[in-house]
């Protein structure tokens, strides 16, 4: 690779292409700028010719308008002689307008820029001739015509105006000749600039073509050929050819050089990988064959273990069924004990209620005995009061006889009440004795029922504990059974996995052999 190409390839492809485009663009801009400059000059020359033509026409208009003024003055004099004053004034106004146009045209020329030195030298002479033409000829001529002085008008027209007109025309022709010469020179300069621009553009086009050819050569040597090398290297790797030597530029930021560097590294790494895979594939083939034999042995032992676990699971299932039946009987007995306990509790409650009722009856009997005692006391007091009333009635004699009868009746009632109260007291005392004995019996019955209730409760608790223990034992055995079943499932899955692993090992062995055949595709130089 030439040193110049190595130097260029130290830069990025984008920078190289950008530099080429910038150089071409600069050349194009310089050429276009010079062409635009020539066009501007041509346009400026054309504009100058147009302006010069307008200024020339203004000069010609100045003498033409002055001659028109002379004609208008002749018409004005004729109308004055014909006594047509209105028409004469109109003609006079037209002459004044033409005179103003003539002076404006000359003033416009005098203000125009771009005059040559010869033209500038003639400008003062032209102005003097025009002033003399106006002051000595036109103005006096207009005054004579306006006054209707035909003799003066004719004399001025033939002796002064004609001579001044000829003198102004002579100076005007010299100025027009100078302007014509300046226009020819401007046209010649324009043609010369156009020819120079064409030649320069032709030279620039040739130079740009040479620069483009040089840039193409640089791009071909720095981009296209390295890309061809990269393509050939990639194609060789794709066809299994490895171990190539690539000419690289050190310290380069060139993208294609980086691509070649990456491809070279890829080629070197592929060489190392292929060599390693060739060695590893043989080892994998031998190891996979050993794994396959070990998996087949493990599969046989796993199947034997699975059969033993199935027998164990069946035995535990029978134990679980027996325990479940025993737990069901225990639950039934526990339910019966619960019913008995409820009945005992109900009897105990009823006994307590009866005892409370007997106690309430005893309390009522005692209150009734107290009431009867009070009634007996009242009857005794009533009897005493009746005796006192009978004594007082006897003392009263005949007046107390009726009162004595009433007192006797009250005494009889008191005695009867006292007798009834004694009978009621006797009955109450007899009932109280019966109530006491009934209370004693009820208390004994209540104590017996309490003992029965406590015994039934203890038995119920014992049966509940037995039922709970049986239930827990049944649940534990069920869990053991489930664990054994899971172990059996796991063993079956392990057996399946071992079969799959054995098949995978055999497939791995086949793939290792196939890998050896595939790696043989790559050839290392």
C-alpha positions as CSV (number, residue, x, y, z in Angstrom):
1,X,0.0,0.0,0.0
2,X,1.5,3.4,-1.0
3,X,2.5,5.8,1.8
4,X,0.2,8.5,0.5
5,X,-2.7,6.0,0.6
6,X,-1.7,5.0,4.2
7,X,-1.6,8.7,5.2
8,X,-5.1,9.3,3.7
9,X,-6.5,6.2,5.4
10,X,-5.5,7.6,8.8
11,X,-8.6,9.8,8.5
12,X,-12.3,8.8,8.6
13,X,-14.2,8.1,5.4
14,X,-16.7,10.8,6.2
15,X,-13.8,13.3,6.5
16,X,-12.2,12.2,3.2
17,X,-15.5,12.3,1.3
18,X,-16.4,15.7,2.9
19,X,-13.0,17.1,2.0
20,X,-13.5,15.9,-1.6
21,X,-16.9,17.4,-1.8
22,X,-15.7,20.7,-0.2
23,X,-12.9,21.0,-2.8
24,X,-15.3,20.3,-5.6
25,X,-17.8,22.7,-4.1
26,X,-15.2,25.4,-3.7
27,X,-14.2,25.0,-7.4
28,X,-17.8,25.1,-8.4
29,X,-18.4,28.2,-6.2
30,X,-15.3,30.0,-7.7
31,X,-16.4,29.2,-11.2
32,X,-20.0,30.1,-10.5
33,X,-18.9,33.3,-8.8
34,X,-16.8,34.4,-11.7
35,X,-19.6,33.5,-14.1
36,X,-22.0,35.5,-11.9
37,X,-19.5,38.4,-11.9
38,X,-19.4,38.3,-15.7
39,X,-23.2,38.3,-15.8
40,X,-23.4,41.2,-13.4
41,X,-20.8,43.1,-15.5
42,X,-22.8,42.3,-18.6
43,X,-26.0,43.4,-17.0
44,X,-24.4,46.5,-15.7
45,X,-23.0,47.3,-19.2
46,X,-26.5,46.7,-20.7
47,X,-28.0,48.9,-18.1
48,X,-25.4,51.5,-18.8
49,X,-26.1,51.3,-22.5
50,X,-29.8,51.8,-21.8
51,X,-29.1,54.8,-19.6
52,X,-26.7,56.2,-22.1
53,X,-29.3,55.8,-24.8
54,X,-31.9,57.6,-22.7
55,X,-29.4,60.4,-22.0
56,X,-28.6,60.6,-25.8
57,X,-32.3,60.7,-26.6
58,X,-32.7,63.5,-23.9
59,X,-30.0,65.5,-25.8
60,X,-31.7,65.0,-29.1
61,X,-35.0,65.9,-27.5
62,X,-33.6,69.2,-26.3
63,X,-32.9,70.5,-29.8
64,X,-36.0,68.9,-31.3
65,X,-38.2,70.6,-28.6
66,X,-36.5,73.9,-29.3
67,X,-37.3,73.6,-33.0
68,X,-40.8,72.7,-32.1
69,X,-40.9,75.9,-30.0
70,X,-39.9,77.9,-33.2
71,X,-42.7,76.3,-35.2
72,X,-45.2,77.0,-32.4
73,X,-44.1,80.6,-32.3
74,X,-44.7,81.0,-36.0
75,X,-48.2,79.6,-35.6
76,X,-48.8,82.0,-32.6
77,X,-47.8,85.0,-34.8
78,X,-50.1,83.8,-37.6
79,X,-53.1,83.6,-35.2
80,X,-52.2,87.0,-33.7
81,X,-52.2,88.5,-37.2
82,X,-55.5,86.8,-37.9
83,X,-56.9,88.4,-34.7
84,X,-57.6,84.9,-33.2
85,X,-56.3,85.7,-29.7
86,X,-57.6,82.6,-28.1
87,X,-55.9,80.3,-30.5
88,X,-52.8,82.3,-30.3
89,X,-52.7,82.0,-26.5
90,X,-53.2,78.2,-26.9
91,X,-50.2,78.0,-29.3
92,X,-48.2,80.2,-27.0
93,X,-48.9,77.8,-24.1
94,X,-47.8,74.8,-26.2
95,X,-44.6,76.6,-27.1
96,X,-43.9,77.3,-23.4
97,X,-44.5,73.6,-22.6
98,X,-42.1,72.4,-25.3
99,X,-39.6,75.0,-24.1
100,X,-39.8,73.5,-20.6
101,X,-39.4,70.0,-22.0
102,X,-36.2,71.1,-23.8
103,X,-34.7,72.6,-20.7
104,X,-35.7,69.6,-18.6
105,X,-34.1,67.2,-21.1
106,X,-30.8,69.1,-21.0
107,X,-30.9,69.3,-17.2
108,X,-31.5,65.5,-17.1
109,X,-28.5,64.9,-19.3
110,X,-26.3,67.2,-17.3
111,X,-27.2,65.2,-14.1
112,X,-26.6,61.8,-15.7
113,X,-23.5,60.0,-14.3
114,X,-20.9,58.0,-16.2
115,X,-19.6,60.7,-18.6
116,X,-16.3,60.3,-20.3
117,X,-13.6,63.1,-19.8
118,X,-14.1,64.3,-23.4
119,X,-17.8,64.5,-22.8
120,X,-17.3,66.3,-19.5
121,X,-15.1,68.9,-21.4
122,X,-17.8,69.4,-24.0
123,X,-20.6,69.7,-21.3
124,X,-19.7,73.3,-20.4
125,X,-19.6,74.3,-24.1
126,X,-22.9,72.6,-24.7
127,X,-24.5,74.4,-21.8
128,X,-23.1,77.8,-23.1
129,X,-24.4,77.1,-26.6
130,X,-27.8,76.2,-25.2
131,X,-28.0,79.2,-22.9
132,X,-27.0,81.5,-25.9
133,X,-29.6,79.8,-28.0
134,X,-32.2,80.4,-25.4
135,X,-31.3,83.9,-24.3
136,X,-30.4,85.4,-27.6
137,X,-32.8,83.5,-29.9
138,X,-35.8,81.6,-28.3
139,X,-36.8,84.1,-25.6
140,X,-36.7,87.2,-27.8
141,X,-38.4,85.2,-30.5
142,X,-41.2,84.2,-28.1
143,X,-41.6,87.8,-27.0
144,X,-41.8,89.1,-30.6
145,X,-44.4,86.5,-31.4
146,X,-46.4,87.2,-28.3
147,X,-46.3,90.9,-29.1
148,X,-47.3,90.3,-32.8
149,X,-44.2,92.0,-34.1
150,X,-43.7,90.1,-37.3
151,X,-40.7,92.2,-38.5
152,X,-38.7,91.5,-35.4
153,X,-39.8,87.9,-35.3
154,X,-38.6,87.3,-38.9
155,X,-35.3,89.2,-38.3
156,X,-34.6,87.1,-35.2
157,X,-35.6,83.9,-36.9
158,X,-33.3,84.4,-39.9
159,X,-30.4,86.3,-38.3
160,X,-30.1,85.0,-34.7
161,X,-32.1,81.8,-34.1
162,X,-30.9,79.9,-37.2
163,X,-27.3,80.7,-36.4
164,X,-27.6,79.8,-32.7
165,X,-29.5,76.6,-33.6
166,X,-26.7,75.6,-36.0
167,X,-24.1,76.3,-33.3
168,X,-25.9,74.3,-30.7
169,X,-26.4,71.5,-33.2
170,X,-22.6,71.4,-33.9
171,X,-21.7,71.1,-30.2
172,X,-24.5,68.5,-29.8
173,X,-23.1,66.4,-32.6
174,X,-19.7,66.4,-31.0
175,X,-21.2,65.3,-27.6
176,X,-23.2,62.5,-29.4
177,X,-20.1,61.4,-31.1
178,X,-18.3,61.1,-27.7
179,X,-21.3,59.1,-26.3
180,X,-21.3,56.8,-29.3
181,X,-17.6,56.2,-28.9
182,X,-18.0,55.5,-25.2
183,X,-20.8,53.0,-26.0
184,X,-18.6,51.2,-28.4
185,X,-15.9,50.9,-25.8
186,X,-18.4,49.6,-23.2
187,X,-19.6,47.0,-25.7
188,X,-16.0,46.0,-26.4
189,X,-15.2,45.7,-22.7
190,X,-18.3,43.6,-22.2
191,X,-17.3,41.2,-25.0
192,X,-13.8,41.0,-23.6
193,X,-15.1,40.2,-20.1
194,X,-17.4,37.5,-21.6
195,X,-14.5,36.0,-23.5
196,X,-12.3,36.0,-20.4
197,X,-15.1,34.4,-18.4
198,X,-15.6,31.7,-20.9
199,X,-11.9,30.9,-21.0
200,X,-11.7,30.9,-17.2
201,X,-14.7,28.7,-16.9
202,X,-13.2,26.3,-19.5
203,X,-9.9,26.2,-17.5
204,X,-11.8,25.8,-14.2
205,X,-13.8,22.9,-15.7
206,X,-10.7,21.1,-16.8
207,X,-9.1,21.7,-13.4
208,X,-12.3,20.4,-11.6
209,X,-12.3,17.4,-13.9
210,X,-8.7,16.7,-13.0
211,X,-9.5,17.2,-9.3
212,X,-12.5,14.9,-9.6
213,X,-10.3,12.2,-11.3
214,X,-7.7,12.5,-8.5
215,X,-10.4,12.3,-5.8
216,X,-11.9,9.3,-7.5
217,X,-8.4,7.7,-7.5
218,X,-8.1,8.5,-3.8
219,X,-11.6,7.1,-3.0
220,X,-10.9,4.0,-5.0
221,X,-7.6,3.3,-3.2
222,X,-8.8,4.3,0.3
223,X,-12.5,3.1,0.2
224,X,-13.4,0.8,-2.7
225,X,-10.3,-1.5,-2.7
226,X,-10.3,-1.9,1.1
227,X,-14.0,-2.7,0.8
228,X,-13.2,-5.3,-1.9
229,X,-10.6,-6.8,0.5
230,X,-13.2,-6.9,3.3
231,X,-15.7,-8.5,0.9
232,X,-13.2,-11.2,-0.2
233,X,-12.3,-11.8,3.5
234,X,-15.9,-12.2,4.5
235,X,-16.6,-14.4,1.5
236,X,-13.6,-16.6,2.4
237,X,-14.8,-16.9,6.0
238,X,-18.3,-17.8,4.7
239,X,-16.8,-20.6,2.7
240,X,-14.8,-22.0,5.6
241,X,-11.4,-20.5,4.8
242,X,-9.8,-19.1,8.0
243,X,-6.3,-17.8,9.0
244,X,-5.9,-14.8,6.6
245,X,-3.3,-12.0,6.8
246,X,-4.7,-8.5,6.4
247,X,-2.6,-5.3,5.7
248,X,-3.9,-2.7,8.2
249,X,-3.0,0.9,8.9
250,X,-2.0,1.4,12.5
251,X,-3.6,4.3,14.4
252,X,-6.2,4.9,11.7
253,X,-9.7,6.1,12.3
254,X,-10.8,5.0,8.8
255,X,-14.1,3.1,8.9
256,X,-13.1,0.6,6.3
257,X,-9.7,0.0,8.0
258,X,-11.7,-0.5,11.3
259,X,-14.0,-3.0,9.4
260,X,-10.9,-4.8,8.1
261,X,-9.5,-4.8,11.6
262,X,-12.7,-6.3,13.0
263,X,-12.9,-8.9,10.3
264,X,-9.2,-9.9,11.0
265,X,-10.0,-10.2,14.7
266,X,-13.1,-12.2,13.8
267,X,-11.0,-14.5,11.6
268,X,-8.5,-15.0,14.4
269,X,-11.2,-15.7,17.0
270,X,-12.9,-18.1,14.7
271,X,-9.6,-19.9,14.3
272,X,-9.3,-20.2,18.0
273,X,-13.0,-21.2,18.4
274,X,-12.8,-23.9,15.7
275,X,-9.6,-25.4,17.2
276,X,-11.3,-25.3,20.7
277,X,-14.5,-26.8,19.4
278,X,-12.7,-29.5,17.6
279,X,-11.0,-30.6,20.8
280,X,-14.1,-30.1,23.0
281,X,-16.5,-31.9,20.6
282,X,-14.5,-35.1,21.0
283,X,-14.5,-34.8,24.8
284,X,-18.3,-34.0,24.8
285,X,-18.9,-37.1,22.7
286,X,-17.1,-39.3,25.2
287,X,-18.7,-37.7,28.2
288,X,-22.2,-37.9,26.8
289,X,-21.7,-41.6,26.1
290,X,-20.7,-42.1,29.8
291,X,-23.7,-40.0,30.9
292,X,-26.0,-42.1,28.8
293,X,-24.8,-45.4,30.4
294,X,-25.0,-43.9,33.9
295,X,-28.5,-42.7,33.2
296,X,-29.7,-46.1,32.1
297,X,-28.4,-47.7,35.3
298,X,-30.0,-45.0,37.4
299,X,-33.3,-45.5,35.5
300,X,-33.4,-49.2,36.5
301,X,-32.7,-48.4,40.2
302,X,-35.3,-45.6,40.1
303,X,-38.0,-48.0,38.7
304,X,-37.2,-50.5,41.4
305,X,-37.6,-47.8,44.1
306,X,-40.8,-46.7,42.5
307,X,-42.3,-50.3,42.8
308,X,-41.3,-50.4,46.6
309,X,-42.9,-47.1,47.2
310,X,-46.1,-48.2,45.5
311,X,-46.3,-51.2,47.9
312,X,-45.6,-49.0,50.9
313,X,-48.3,-46.5,49.8
314,X,-50.9,-49.4,49.5
315,X,-50.1,-50.6,53.1
316,X,-50.4,-47.1,54.5
317,X,-53.6,-46.6,52.7
318,X,-55.1,-49.7,54.5
319,X,-53.9,-48.3,57.9
320,X,-55.4,-45.0,57.1
321,X,-58.8,-46.6,56.2
322,X,-58.8,-48.5,59.5
323,X,-58.0,-45.4,61.5
324,X,-60.6,-43.4,59.7
325,X,-63.3,-46.1,60.7
326,X,-62.1,-46.1,64.3
327,X,-62.1,-42.3,64.3
328,X,-65.7,-42.3,63.0
329,X,-66.8,-44.7,65.9
330,X,-65.1,-42.5,68.4
331,X,-66.8,-39.5,67.0
332,X,-70.2,-41.3,67.3
333,X,-69.5,-42.2,71.0
334,X,-68.4,-38.7,71.7
335,X,-71.6,-37.4,70.2
336,X,-73.6,-39.8,72.5
337,X,-71.6,-38.7,75.5
338,X,-72.3,-35.1,74.6
339,X,-76.1,-35.9,74.4
340,X,-75.9,-37.6,77.9
341,X,-74.0,-34.7,79.2
342,X,-76.7,-32.3,77.9
343,X,-79.5,-34.4,79.5
344,X,-77.6,-34.5,82.8
345,X,-77.1,-30.8,82.6
346,X,-80.8,-30.4,81.9
347,X,-81.8,-32.7,84.9
348,X,-79.4,-30.8,87.2
349,X,-80.9,-27.5,86.0
350,X,-84.4,-28.9,86.6
351,X,-83.5,-30.1,90.1
352,X,-82.0,-26.8,91.0
353,X,-85.2,-25.1,89.8
354,X,-87.3,-27.5,91.8
355,X,-85.2,-26.8,94.9
356,X,-85.5,-23.1,94.3
357,X,-89.3,-23.5,94.0
358,X,-89.5,-25.6,97.3
359,X,-87.4,-23.0,99.0
360,X,-89.8,-20.3,97.7
361,X,-92.8,-22.4,99.0
362,X,-91.1,-22.7,102.4
363,X,-90.6,-19.0,102.5
364,X,-94.2,-18.5,101.5
365,X,-95.4,-20.9,104.3
366,X,-93.3,-19.0,106.9
367,X,-94.8,-15.7,105.7
368,X,-98.3,-17.3,105.9
369,X,-97.7,-18.5,109.5
370,X,-96.6,-15.0,110.4
371,X,-99.8,-13.6,108.8
372,X,-101.9,-16.2,110.6
373,X,-100.2,-15.3,113.9
374,X,-101.1,-11.7,113.3
375,X,-104.7,-12.7,112.5
376,X,-104.8,-14.7,115.8
377,X,-103.5,-11.7,117.7
378,X,-106.1,-9.5,116.0
379,X,-108.9,-12.0,117.0
380,X,-107.6,-12.0,120.6
381,X,-107.6,-8.3,120.7
382,X,-111.0,-8.1,119.1
383,X,-112.3,-10.6,121.7
384,X,-111.0,-8.4,124.5
385,X,-112.5,-5.3,122.9
386,X,-115.9,-7.2,122.6
387,X,-115.7,-8.2,126.3
388,X,-115.0,-4.6,127.2
389,X,-117.9,-3.4,125.0
390,X,-120.3,-5.9,126.7
391,X,-119.2,-4.7,130.1
392,X,-119.8,-1.1,129.1
393,X,-123.2,-2.1,127.6
394,X,-124.2,-3.8,130.8
395,X,-123.3,-0.7,132.7
396,X,-125.4,1.4,130.3
397,X,-128.5,-0.6,131.0
398,X,-131.4,-0.4,128.6
399,X,-129.5,2.0,126.3
400,X,-126.6,-0.3,125.8
401,X,-128.6,-3.4,125.0
402,X,-128.3,-3.1,121.3
403,X,-124.6,-2.3,121.6
404,X,-124.3,-5.4,123.7
405,X,-125.8,-7.5,121.0
406,X,-123.3,-6.1,118.5
407,X,-120.4,-6.7,120.9
408,X,-121.6,-10.3,121.3
409,X,-121.6,-10.8,117.6
410,X,-118.2,-9.3,117.2
411,X,-116.9,-11.6,120.0
412,X,-118.3,-14.6,118.3
413,X,-116.7,-13.6,115.0
414,X,-113.4,-13.0,116.8
415,X,-113.6,-16.5,118.4
416,X,-114.4,-18.1,115.0
417,X,-111.4,-16.2,113.4
418,X,-109.1,-17.4,116.2
419,X,-110.3,-21.0,115.6
420,X,-109.8,-20.7,111.9
421,X,-106.4,-19.2,112.4
422,X,-105.4,-22.1,114.6
423,X,-106.5,-24.6,112.0
424,X,-104.6,-22.7,109.2
425,X,-101.5,-22.6,111.4
426,X,-101.7,-26.3,112.0
427,X,-102.0,-26.9,108.3
428,X,-99.1,-24.5,107.5
429,X,-96.9,-26.2,110.2
430,X,-97.8,-29.6,108.7
431,X,-97.0,-28.3,105.1
432,X,-93.8,-26.7,106.3
433,X,-92.7,-30.1,107.8
434,X,-93.5,-31.8,104.4
435,X,-91.6,-28.9,102.6
436,X,-88.5,-29.4,104.7
437,X,-88.4,-33.1,104.0
438,X,-89.0,-32.4,100.3
439,X,-86.2,-29.9,100.3
440,X,-83.9,-32.4,101.9
441,X,-84.8,-35.0,99.3
442,X,-84.5,-32.5,96.4
443,X,-81.1,-31.4,97.7
444,X,-79.9,-35.0,97.9
445,X,-81.2,-35.6,94.3
446,X,-79.5,-32.4,93.1
447,X,-76.2,-33.5,94.6
448,X,-76.5,-36.9,92.9
449,X,-77.4,-35.3,89.6
450,X,-74.3,-32.9,90.0
451,X,-72.1,-36.0,90.5
452,X,-73.7,-37.7,87.5
453,X,-73.2,-34.4,85.4
454,X,-69.5,-34.2,86.5
455,X,-68.9,-37.8,85.7
456,X,-70.6,-37.5,82.3
457,X,-68.6,-34.4,81.6
458,X,-65.3,-36.1,82.5
459,X,-66.3,-39.1,80.3
460,X,-67.3,-36.7,77.5
461,X,-63.9,-34.9,77.8
462,X,-62.1,-38.2,77.7
463,X,-64.0,-39.4,74.6
464,X,-63.3,-36.0,73.0
465,X,-59.6,-36.3,73.7
466,X,-59.7,-39.9,72.3
467,X,-61.6,-38.7,69.2
468,X,-59.1,-35.8,68.7
469,X,-56.1,-38.1,69.2
470,X,-57.6,-40.6,66.7
471,X,-58.4,-37.8,64.3
472,X,-54.9,-36.4,64.6
473,X,-53.4,-39.9,64.2
474,X,-55.6,-40.4,61.1
475,X,-54.5,-37.0,59.7
476,X,-50.9,-37.8,60.4
477,X,-51.1,-41.1,58.7
478,X,-53.0,-39.4,55.8
479,X,-50.1,-36.9,55.5
480,X,-47.6,-39.8,55.6
481,X,-49.6,-41.5,52.9
482,X,-49.7,-38.3,50.9
483,X,-45.9,-37.8,51.4
484,X,-45.3,-41.4,50.2
485,X,-47.6,-40.8,47.2
486,X,-45.6,-37.6,46.4
487,X,-42.4,-39.6,46.8
488,X,-43.9,-42.2,44.5
489,X,-44.9,-39.4,42.0
490,X,-41.4,-37.8,42.3
491,X,-39.8,-41.2,41.8
492,X,-41.9,-41.8,38.7
493,X,-41.0,-38.3,37.5
494,X,-37.4,-38.9,38.3
495,X,-37.6,-42.1,36.3
496,X,-39.1,-40.2,33.4
497,X,-36.5,-37.5,33.8
498,X,-33.7,-40.1,33.9
499,X,-35.2,-41.6,30.7
500,X,-35.3,-38.1,29.1
501,X,-31.7,-37.4,30.4
502,X,-30.6,-40.7,28.9
503,X,-32.2,-39.8,25.6
504,X,-30.8,-36.3,25.8
505,X,-27.3,-37.8,26.5
506,X,-27.7,-40.0,23.4
507,X,-28.9,-37.0,21.4
508,X,-25.9,-35.0,22.8
509,X,-23.6,-37.7,21.7
510,X,-25.1,-37.6,18.2
511,X,-24.9,-33.8,18.1
512,X,-21.3,-33.9,19.3
513,X,-20.5,-36.2,16.4
514,X,-22.4,-33.9,14.1
515,X,-20.5,-30.9,15.5
516,X,-17.2,-32.7,14.7
517,X,-18.4,-33.1,11.1
518,X,-19.6,-29.5,10.9
519,X,-16.3,-28.1,12.3
520,X,-14.4,-30.1,9.7
521,X,-16.0,-27.6,7.2
522,X,-13.5,-24.9,8.4
523,X,-10.0,-25.1,7.0
524,X,-7.2,-23.1,8.7
525,X,-4.4,-21.8,6.5
